[in-house]
Amino acid sequence: MSQCDNGRPKRILGVFAHPDDPEFFAGATFAKWAADGAEITFVVATSGDKGSSDPEMTHARLAEIRECEEREAAAALGVKEVVFLRYGDGELVADLALRRDITRMIRLTKPDIVVTNDPTVWYSRRGINHPDHRAIGAAALESIFPTARDRLNFIEHERDEGLAPHKVTTVYIAGAAEPNLAVDVTDALETQIRALRAHKSQISDMDKMAEHIRQRSLDPQSPPEYPRHIERFRVIKLG
C-alpha cells in the first residue's frame, strides 16, 4: 500500500556514506519534503572518521565531531532521526553485511521513497567520485530490490525482531549520471545552506560553499529576474 497522501510521501529513507552527504546531494529536496510533513530518516554508513588533515585529530574524535554535525544539519532540514552504521570511512564495500544493515533499516522504517547515490558514477567534471559513494549506492539498490522485499532474505529480521518484508515503491538516485527528474527547490535552498553550515569540520569557507550551492542548483531555463533552483535525480518506479 502506498504511504502517500495526495502524492506527497509520508516516509522517506536517505541512505548515504558520510555525514554531510545527505545535505550536499539532496538537502533542499529533503527540506522540501519535511516541510510538506514527511517523516524522514537518514542512514549514514560511516561516521566520516578520516576526513581531516589536522595532525592532532584522531579517528574517534573526528567521528564524534562529524556525527554531532550531521545530527545538527539533519535537524535543520527537519529530519526525524539519523542512524549511524559506523563502518570505516573509505572502507565501504557493497557486501552482504552492509546489505543486511540497510535491509534492516528499510524493514524498520518502511519508506515509500529511498534516496541514495548512483553506483555507476566513477568521475565527473569535478573529479573522481568517492568509492564509498558508489558502494553505498550499490548496496542500497540491492537492499531495495529484491532483498528487503523477499521474506526469506535475512529471515532473522522477522524471526528475532518481528520486522516484516517491505516493498519500496520509488527510488531517487542523487548525483545521477542520467537524471530524469528536476525538483523545484527554490523555497528550500536556504534551508539546505543553513544545514550545510553545521559541517564546520569539513567546510572552511561557508560563504564560498553557499555561493557554490546557489550556482550549482540554478535552473538555466529560469529567467534571470525570477531565478529557479532545482535538484536532479534519476527516479525509478518499482510499482
N, C-alpha and C positions, 0 to 999 in steps of 0.2 A: 504494500500500500504506500502511495506517495505521502511524504510528510510535508507537502507544500500547501499553503493556503493562498488562493488567488495567484498562483505562480511564484510565490515567494517561499524560498526554502526555510524550513524550520530548524534543521540540524545540519551542521557543516563541520567537517573534519579537515584540518590542514595538516599535511604530513611533509615535514621538511628536515633538512640535515642539520642546520646550525641555528643558534639564536641569531636573530636579525634576518634570516631568510624569509620568513613569512611577511615581514614588513617590506623588504626590498622587492620581492617577487610579486606580491599581490595585496599589499597593505591597504590600499584605497578600496579595493573590492571587498575585503573583509570588513572594513569600516562601514561601507555602504550596506552590506548585509546585516551587520549588527544594528545599525540604525533602523533597519526595517524589522527588527525583532528576532533575528535568527539567533539560535544558541550555537556558539562556535567553540570548538576545542582545537588546540594546537598540539600535535605530537612532534617533538623535536628530538631527533635521534641521537645527537651528540650535544655536549654542553660547550662546544667551541673551545676546548681546553688547550689548543695550540695556536690560537690566533693572536699572538703578541710578539713584539720584537724587544720588549723590556727584559734586559738580562737578569733582573731581580725577580721576575714573575715565575710562579710555579704553576704546574698543571692544576692542582687543587684550588689554588686561589683564583686563577683565571676562570675556571668552571663556575665557582661560586659567584664571581662578578657577573659573568655573562648570563647565568640563569636569572639573577636578580634583574638585570637589564631587560631580558626578554619578558619576564612577568610584568614589568612596568610598561613596556611597549605594548604588550597584548592588552593590558587593562586600558590603555589609551585608545585602542581600536574598538573596545567593547567586547573583547573575547572573554568567555566564561572561565576557561581553565587552560593551563599549559602543563603538559606531561612530558618529562624528560626521560628518555630511554637510557641515556648515559653510556652510549657506545663511544669509543675513542674517536676524537676528531681526526679526520684524514684516514680513517681505518674502516669506513663503511664498506660492506660487501653485501650484494643482494642475495643473501643466502637464506636458508630455512629458519635460522634463529631470528633474523630481522623480520622475515615474513611472518613468523609466528607472533612476534610482538605487535606488529601493525595489524594483523588479522584480529588479534585480541581487542585492540582499541576500536576497530570497526564494529565488532560484535558488541562491544560495551556501549559505544556512543550511538550506534545505529544512524549514521548520517545518510541523508539523501544526496548530498554532494560531498565529494572528496577532492581536495586541491593538492597538487603535488608538482614535482618538476618533470621535465622532459628527459628521459633517459637516453635519447638519441643525439642530444646536442653535445658535441665534443669541443667546439670552439665557436666563437663569433667574432665580429669586428672588434670587440673589446678585449679579446684574449681567449685563453683556454678555460673551458668550464671546469669547475672543481669536480674531482671524481666522486666526492660524496653526493653532489647534486644528481649525478647520473645514477648512482647506486640507490639513493632513496626513491627516485622516480621509478626505477625498475622494480624495486621491492614493493612499493605501494601499489603499482598497477597489477602486479602478480597477486598481491593480497586481495585486491578488489575482485579480480576475476582470474581464476574461479575459486580461490581459497576460502574467502570469508563466506561465500555463498553456499558452499557444499559442506554439509554437516560433518562428514567423516574426515575432513581435513582438520587436523589438530582437535580431535574429539575431546581432548582433555579440557578444552574451554567449556564445553557443555557439561562434561562429567564432573569437573571439580568446581566450576564457578557458576554453572547454570546459564552460560552465555549461548543463546541460540544463534544459528547462522543468520547472516544479514546480506541482503542484495542491495548494493549501491546502484542508484539509477543514473547518476550523472557524474562525470569526471571533468574537472577543469585542470588542464595542464598549463602551468605557468612557465614563462620563458620558452615557449614552444617554437620549434623550428618552422612550423606551418600553422599559425593561428587561424581560427575560423570564426572568432567572436571578439568584438571590441565592446568592453563595458564602459559606459559613461560614468566616470568617477569624479567629475568636476567638483561636486559638492563635498566629496570626501578626501580630496587631495591634501588639504592642510592637516587633516587628522592623521593621515599617513605620515606626513613630515613630522608632526608632533611626536608620533610614536617612535620614529627613527631617531629622534633626538635622545631617546633613552639609551642608545647604544654608544655611550661615551668612550668605552674602551676600544671601539672599532672605527669611529668616525672622528678624525682630527679637525676637520673644518666643517662645522654644521651649516654655515651659510652656503658653502660650495655644494654640499650634499643636497640642500633644499632646492637650489637652482638646477642641479642635475635632475632631480626628480620632476620638477616642473617642466623642464625642456624635454626630457625623455618621454613624458606622457602626453605631450601636446599633440592634439589631433591636427595633422597638416591640412585636413579638409575643412577645419572650422575657420570662420572669418576672424581676422586679427582683432576686430573690435569686440568679439564675443568668443574668446578662446575656450575651447573644449578640451578636456583631458580624458584620456582613455587608458585602460589596461587590456592587453590582448591575451587570449587563451586559445588553446585547442580544446574544444569541448567534445566529449564522447558520450553519447546517449546509450545506455545499456537496456533500455526498455522498462 
